[in-house]
Amino acid sequence: MPSILTAWLLLALAGPHRLPTADTRAGIVAVYRLVLSTNDLDGDGRLSRAEVAAMLTREFSAVESGSAADMEQARRGMLSIYEDLDRDHDGYLTYAELVREPLAFFACADRNRDGRLTNSEIARAMSVCPSHESRMDFDSPSASAAR
C-alpha cells in the first residue's frame, strides 16, 4: 500500500478476484488474506519462499509494460525482502507476518484516526512512516542470490 508498485502488485497477486479498497484497515486485511489464500499452493496457511518466488515470477511475467530486465529486477527486489518479513526466521510468511508492516504503515498514516486513508495522508506518510519498501535494495546480496 505505501506505493503505486505495492498497490499494483497486490492487484496482480490476487488474480481475477475483486479486491476490497486498500484505503481502510479492513481493506488491507482482506487484501492480504486474499493474497495468502490465492498463493498458498500447498494449503498450509503460509507462504514458503518457493511459493513467493513462483507468485512473483508468474505475476511479473504477465506484465506487458516495461522491459524484461526491469521486470526481473523488480521481481528480485520484491523477493529480497522475504527474509525481513519472515520475522521468526522459520522460512515461511504467515498472515501475521504479511500484514505487520502494512498495518503499521496504515496506523502511522491515518493521522485523524478515522480508519480511512486520504491521498494527502498517504502522501505525507510516504516521507515519515517506515515501510519495507524503503529497505528494498535491488543490488543487495539477497537480491543477487535470488537471481
C-alpha positions as CSV (number, residue, x, y, z in Angstrom):
1,M,0.0,0.0,0.0
2,P,2.8,2.5,0.6
3,S,3.5,2.9,-3.1
4,I,2.0,2.5,-6.5
5,L,4.2,-0.6,-7.0
6,T,2.7,-2.3,-4.0
7,A,-0.9,-1.4,-4.9
8,W,-0.3,-2.7,-8.4
9,L,1.4,-5.9,-7.1
10,L,-1.4,-6.6,-4.7
11,L,-3.9,-6.3,-7.6
12,A,-1.9,-8.7,-9.7
13,L,-1.2,-11.2,-6.9
14,A,-4.8,-11.5,-6.0
15,G,-5.6,-12.7,-9.6
16,P,-9.0,-12.3,-11.0
17,H,-10.7,-11.6,-7.7
18,R,-12.5,-8.4,-6.9
19,L,-10.4,-6.6,-4.3
20,P,-11.7,-4.5,-1.4
21,T,-10.3,-1.0,-1.3
22,A,-6.9,-0.8,0.5
23,D,-7.6,2.7,1.9
24,T,-9.1,1.1,5.0
25,R,-7.7,-1.2,7.7
26,A,-10.4,-3.8,6.9
27,G,-9.4,-3.5,3.2
28,I,-5.8,-4.1,3.9
29,V,-6.6,-7.2,6.0
30,A,-8.9,-8.5,3.2
31,V,-6.3,-7.9,0.5
32,Y,-3.6,-9.8,2.4
33,R,-5.9,-12.6,3.3
34,L,-6.7,-12.9,-0.4
35,V,-3.1,-12.8,-1.4
36,L,-2.3,-15.6,1.1
37,S,-5.2,-17.8,0.1
38,T,-4.6,-17.3,-3.6
39,N,-0.9,-18.1,-3.5
40,D,-0.7,-20.7,-0.7
41,L,-0.3,-23.6,-3.1
42,D,0.1,-26.4,-0.5
43,G,-2.7,-25.1,1.7
44,D,-0.7,-24.9,4.9
45,G,-1.8,-21.3,5.7
46,R,1.5,-19.7,5.0
47,L,3.8,-18.8,2.1
48,S,7.1,-20.6,1.5
49,R,10.0,-18.8,-0.2
50,A,9.2,-21.0,-3.2
51,E,5.6,-20.0,-3.3
52,V,6.5,-16.3,-3.1
53,A,9.1,-16.8,-5.8
54,A,6.5,-18.6,-8.0
55,M,3.9,-15.9,-7.3
56,L,6.4,-13.1,-8.3
57,T,7.6,-14.9,-11.3
58,R,4.1,-15.6,-12.5
59,E,2.9,-12.0,-12.0
60,F,5.9,-10.2,-13.3
61,S,6.0,-12.4,-16.4
62,A,2.4,-11.4,-17.1
63,V,3.2,-7.6,-17.2
64,E,3.3,-6.3,-20.7
65,S,4.8,-2.9,-20.0
66,G,8.4,-2.3,-19.1
67,S,11.5,-4.2,-20.2
68,A,12.0,-7.8,-19.2
69,A,15.2,-6.8,-17.4
70,D,13.3,-4.1,-15.4
71,M,10.6,-6.6,-14.5
72,E,13.2,-9.2,-13.4
73,Q,15.0,-6.6,-11.3
74,A,11.7,-5.6,-9.7
75,R,10.9,-9.3,-9.0
76,R,14.3,-9.9,-7.4
77,G,13.9,-6.7,-5.4
78,M,10.5,-7.9,-4.0
79,L,11.9,-11.3,-3.3
80,S,14.9,-9.8,-1.4
81,I,12.6,-8.6,1.4
82,Y,11.3,-12.1,2.1
83,E,13.8,-12.6,4.9
84,D,12.9,-9.3,6.5
85,L,9.2,-10.2,6.5
86,D,9.9,-13.6,7.9
87,R,10.2,-12.3,11.5
88,D,10.6,-15.7,13.2
89,H,13.0,-17.0,10.5
90,D,11.2,-20.2,10.0
91,G,11.3,-20.0,6.2
92,Y,7.6,-19.1,5.9
93,L,5.4,-16.0,5.8
94,T,2.3,-16.2,7.9
95,Y,-0.7,-14.0,7.6
96,A,0.6,-12.0,10.7
97,E,4.0,-11.5,9.1
98,L,2.4,-10.4,5.9
99,V,0.2,-7.7,7.4
100,R,2.5,-6.5,10.1
101,E,4.2,-3.7,8.1
102,P,1.2,-2.6,6.0
103,L,-0.9,-2.2,9.2
104,A,1.9,-0.3,10.9
105,F,2.1,1.9,7.9
106,F,-1.7,2.4,8.0
107,A,-1.6,3.3,11.7
108,C,1.1,5.8,11.1
109,A,-0.6,7.3,8.0
110,D,-4.1,7.6,9.4
111,R,-3.5,11.0,11.1
112,N,-7.1,11.7,12.0
113,R,-7.8,8.1,13.1
114,D,-10.9,7.8,11.0
115,G,-10.0,4.4,9.7
116,R,-9.6,5.6,6.1
117,L,-6.6,7.0,4.3
118,T,-6.9,10.0,2.1
119,N,-4.5,10.9,-0.7
120,S,-3.0,13.7,1.5
121,E,-2.4,11.2,4.4
122,I,-0.7,8.8,2.1
123,A,1.5,11.5,0.5
124,R,2.6,12.7,3.9
125,A,3.1,9.2,5.2
126,M,5.4,8.3,2.3
127,S,8.1,10.5,3.8
128,V,7.5,9.9,7.5
129,C,6.2,6.4,8.0
130,P,8.5,3.4,7.9
131,S,8.0,1.0,5.1
132,H,9.6,-2.3,4.0
133,E,9.8,-0.7,0.5
134,S,12.4,1.7,1.8
135,R,14.6,-1.4,2.6
136,M,14.2,-2.9,-0.8
137,D,17.7,-3.0,-2.3
138,F,17.8,-4.4,-5.8
139,D,21.6,-4.8,-5.6
140,S,21.7,-6.5,-2.1
141,P,23.3,-9.9,-1.6
142,S,19.9,-11.5,-1.0
143,A,18.7,-10.0,-4.3
144,S,21.7,-11.3,-6.0
145,A,21.2,-14.7,-4.5
146,A,17.6,-14.7,-5.8
147,R,18.9,-14.3,-9.4
